[in-house]
Amino acid sequence: MRIPFIAGNWKMNKGVQEAVFFVKELRSAIKDVTDVEIVVAPPFAAIHAVAEAARNTNIGVAAQNLYWEVSGAFTGEVSGPMIKEAGAEYVIVGHSERRQLFGESDATVNKKVMAAIASGLTPIVCVGETLEQRERNDTLAVLDAQVTGGFDGMKGDEVSALVIAYEPVWAIGTGRVATAGQAGEVHAHIRKRLRQWFGADAADTCHVIYGGSVKPDNIAELVAEPDVDGALVGGASLDVRSFADIVARSRRAAV
């Protein structure tokens, strides 16, 4: 059975000292939680320090991006093995901000997913439509293309271990949020496609989580949907009390 998966994407926020202080506060707030997978994704510079602060706790650590080559003349990039050595267990791939601001495509997402798996990292793969695409009723077609392109060449057991984050681009950082019904419909569609393309085990095991203006006051309704397994939290993950509250409310909703 899938348990809730709550990840906090800090984006380009929190230096090393602030990040460590946050984790120390968070680990105290959620120390007794055993039925939620909890992950924080600090900036690259803070990964090692955060991983040390989270050692022997119930908090996992993710990077926010990676490059698909192991090493080489790629100034400014960071590889999977480097992320793994720094102490992360997960990596976010294909976030809508990476797609929109830095030109990432389904093809580069696929390369990064493969590189993450080869490095022993669990990818948190982001998919989602823009407002224009939703208004054209293209949401499901866009998601189908992102899943087929991003997971090209993957096997069912590899997909089983993934986390897929559905992020409607129009809801990220805007204060708008998909209704629970909208999120549930899309998550059910993604899981149906996983079953068709990668098998029942992949569909039943893979976490499919929601991202887009998630807050303590809407997480319970979202997670109550049978195919919504948790959340990729943005701004609300920057405050310890807010993030811990989201974790707590996801537990109650999932029971």
C-alpha positions in Angstrom: 0.0 0.0 0.0 1.3 3.5 -0.9 1.7 5.8 2.1 1.6 9.6 1.7 4.7 11.2 0.1 5.3 14.8 1.1 8.3 16.7 -0.5 9.3 20.3 0.1 10.9 22.0 -2.9 12.8 25.0 -1.5 13.8 26.3 -5.0 16.5 29.0 -4.7 15.9 29.8 -1.0 17.8 29.1 2.2 21.5 29.2 2.6 23.4 26.5 4.5 22.9 27.8 8.0 19.2 28.5 7.5 18.7 25.2 5.9 20.3 23.3 8.7 18.3 25.2 11.3 15.1 24.4 9.4 15.9 20.6 9.4 16.7 20.6 13.1 13.4 22.2 13.8 11.5 19.9 11.4 13.0 16.7 12.7 11.7 17.6 16.2 8.3 18.4 14.9 7.8 15.2 12.9 10.0 12.8 14.9 7.1 10.4 15.6 5.8 10.2 12.0 6.4 6.8 10.5 3.5 6.6 8.0 4.5 9.4 5.7 7.6 9.7 3.4 9.0 13.1 4.1 11.6 14.8 1.8 13.2 18.2 1.6 14.9 19.6 -1.5 17.4 22.4 -0.6 19.6 24.2 -3.1 22.7 22.3 -4.2 25.0 24.3 -1.9 23.1 23.1 1.2 22.6 19.4 0.3 25.5 18.0 2.2 24.8 20.0 5.4 21.1 19.2 5.2 21.8 15.5 4.7 24.1 15.5 7.8 21.4 17.3 9.9 18.8 14.8 8.7 21.0 11.7 9.3 19.2 8.9 11.2 15.9 10.7 11.0 12.7 10.2 9.0 13.6 13.0 6.6 14.9 12.3 3.1 16.9 14.7 1.0 16.5 15.6 -2.7 18.4 17.7 -5.2 16.4 20.0 -7.4 18.1 19.0 -10.7 20.9 17.1 -12.2 22.8 16.7 -15.4 22.8 13.4 -17.3 26.6 13.0 -17.8 28.7 11.6 -15.0 31.5 14.1 -15.5 33.1 16.3 -18.1 33.4 19.9 -19.4 29.9 21.0 -18.4 30.5 24.2 -16.4 27.9 24.8 -13.7 26.3 21.4 -13.9 26.1 18.7 -11.2 26.0 15.0 -11.8 24.0 12.2 -10.2 27.1 10.6 -8.5 28.0 14.0 -7.0 24.5 14.4 -5.7 24.5 10.9 -4.2 27.9 11.5 -2.6 26.6 14.8 -1.1 24.0 12.7 0.8 20.8 13.1 -1.3 18.5 10.1 -2.0 16.1 11.8 -4.5 16.3 14.3 -7.3 13.5 16.5 -8.8 13.5 16.2 -12.6 11.6 18.3 -15.2 10.1 20.8 -12.8 7.9 23.3 -14.8 10.3 26.1 -14.0 13.1 24.1 -15.5 11.0 23.4 -18.6 9.8 27.0 -18.9 12.9 29.0 -17.9 15.7 26.7 -19.0 14.2 25.0 -22.0 14.1 21.5 -20.7 12.2 19.0 -23.0 10.7 15.6 -22.6 13.9 14.2 -24.2 16.2 15.9 -21.6 13.9 14.8 -18.8 14.3 11.2 -20.1 18.1 11.5 -20.0 18.0 12.9 -16.5 15.6 10.2 -15.2 17.9 7.5 -16.6 21.0 9.2 -15.2 19.3 9.5 -11.8 18.4 5.8 -11.7 21.9 4.8 -12.8 23.3 6.9 -9.9 21.0 5.2 -7.3 18.7 8.2 -6.9 14.9 8.2 -6.9 13.6 10.6 -9.5 10.6 12.9 -8.6 9.5 13.5 -12.2 7.3 16.5 -12.8 4.6 16.7 -15.5 1.8 19.2 -16.1 0.0 21.5 -18.5 -0.1 25.2 -18.9 -3.3 27.3 -18.5 -3.5 27.6 -22.3 -3.3 23.9 -22.8 -6.0 23.3 -20.1 -8.3 25.8 -21.7 -7.9 24.0 -25.0 -8.8 20.7 -23.3 -5.4 19.4 -24.1 -4.4 18.4 -20.5 -4.5 14.6 -20.9 -2.8 14.7 -24.3 0.0 16.8 -22.9 0.5 14.5 -19.9 0.5 11.4 -22.2 3.2 13.0 -24.3 5.3 14.0 -21.2 5.0 10.5 -19.7 5.8 8.7 -23.0 8.7 11.0 -23.8 10.1 11.3 -20.3 9.9 7.6 -19.5 10.9 6.3 -23.0 12.9 3.0 -22.8 12.1 2.4 -19.1 11.0 -0.9 -17.6 8.1 -1.5 -15.3 10.2 -2.0 -12.2 12.0 1.2 -12.9 8.7 3.1 -13.1 7.5 1.4 -9.9 10.3 3.1 -7.9 9.6 6.6 -9.3 7.6 9.5 -7.9 5.5 11.4 -10.4 4.5 14.9 -9.5 1.5 16.3 -11.4 2.0 20.1 -11.4 -0.6 22.1 -13.3 1.7 25.0 -14.4 -1.1 27.5 -13.9 -1.3 26.6 -10.2 2.4 26.9 -9.3 3.1 30.0 -7.2 -0.1 31.6 -8.3 -2.3 30.9 -5.3 -4.6 29.0 -7.6 -5.0 25.3 -7.0 -6.7 22.5 -8.9 -9.8 21.3 -7.1 -9.5 17.9 -5.5 -11.8 16.6 -8.2 -9.5 18.0 -11.0 -6.4 16.6 -9.4 -8.1 13.2 -8.8 -9.2 13.0 -12.4 -5.7 13.7 -13.7 -4.0 11.4 -11.2 -6.4 8.6 -12.1 -5.5 9.1 -15.8 -1.8 9.0 -15.2 -2.2 5.8 -13.2 -4.3 4.3 -16.0 -1.5 5.1 -18.5 1.1 3.6 -16.2 -1.0 0.4 -16.1 -1.4 0.3 -19.9 2.2 1.1 -20.7 4.3 -0.3 -17.8 2.1 -2.9 -16.1 0.0 -3.3 -13.0 2.9 -3.4 -10.5 4.2 -0.1 -11.8 0.7 1.5 -11.6 0.0 0.2 -8.1 3.4 1.0 -6.6 4.4 4.3 -8.2 3.6 7.4 -6.1 1.7 10.1 -8.0 1.7 13.3 -6.1 0.2 16.8 -6.6 2.1 20.1 -6.8 0.7 23.6 -7.2 0.0 26.0 -4.3 -0.3 23.2 -1.7 -1.0 24.5 1.8 -2.2 23.1 5.1 -5.8 24.0 4.4 -6.0 22.1 1.1 -3.7 19.1 1.6 -6.3 16.9 3.3 -8.9 17.3 0.5 -6.3 16.5 -2.1 -4.9 13.4 -0.4 -8.4 12.1 0.2 -8.6 11.4 -3.5 -7.7 7.7 -4.0 -5.0 8.3 -6.7 -3.4 11.4 -5.0 -0.5 10.0 -3.0 0.9 13.2 -1.5 2.3 16.6 -2.6 5.3 18.4 -3.9 5.1 21.6 -1.8 6.6 24.9 -2.8 6.3 28.1 -0.8 4.5 26.5 2.1 7.5 24.2 2.6 9.7 27.1 3.5 8.1 27.5 6.9 8.6 24.7 9.4 5.2 24.9 11.1 3.4 25.0 7.8 5.3 22.1 6.3 4.9 20.0 9.5 1.2 20.8 9.4 0.9 19.6 5.8 2.6 16.3 6.8 0.2 15.9 9.8 -2.9 16.6 7.7 -1.8 14.2 5.0 -1.6 11.4 7.6 -5.2 12.0 8.8 -6.6 12.2 5.3 -4.9 9.0 4.2 -6.1 6.9 7.1 
